Amino acid sequence: MKRIVWMALLALALPLSAFAGTVDFSNSGGTLTGSSSGLTLSNSMVIQTVGLGTGVPGNDGTMNFSTGSYVSTVGNVSTFNGGGSFMIVGNGNNGVPNGTIFVGSFSTPVTLTGTMAVDGKIVYLVKGQISGTWFNGQGAIGITNQTWVGSFTTGENGFMGSATLGSGETIITTVPEPGTLGLLGTGLVGLAGIVRRKLKA
């Protein structure tokens, strides 16, 4: 009986091992632009990739994204619809794949929060959840935080302005397909049953 319990636990534990680690992308530079159509980040350099490749700082590729349209501003928080696009492209440096690493879109509304910095400038933080496909075809989810100093205004035409990005971070985790995990778990449980019969015989 103990053997069967251990085999069942193994069947449940192995699918968990199919989860790949989390990859942390740091980026800098590029231009953030806001309009009634949404926020757009173009040509931001990926300066470090931890969890994929060597993790050594350097030029690892580019990051670009666009959100859905501007919704509203309440206090110091502006909201944009989800959707749009989110893409990270590697250039083969530091062990990072050459080509598209992640492609997807925002799966939730995106918020932009402005705070006053010590020198009187306004620091903005963009935050949103993303989902899409990893370079190996596996599903992936993540969250992005982008920070920059600039001059944005809101009015009857929506949220408008542009600025150079200061720094950003995007954390992405791969997600195994539920069907694959189910088949693996069921197969291992069946294997445990066969082993049990043979042991009884």
Helices and strands as residue ranges (DSSP letters): H 2-17, E 22-28, E 31-35, E 38-50, E 61-66, E 70-74, E 77-80, E 83-91, G 93-95, E 98-106, E 110-116, E 122-134, E 139-155, E 158-175, H 178-200
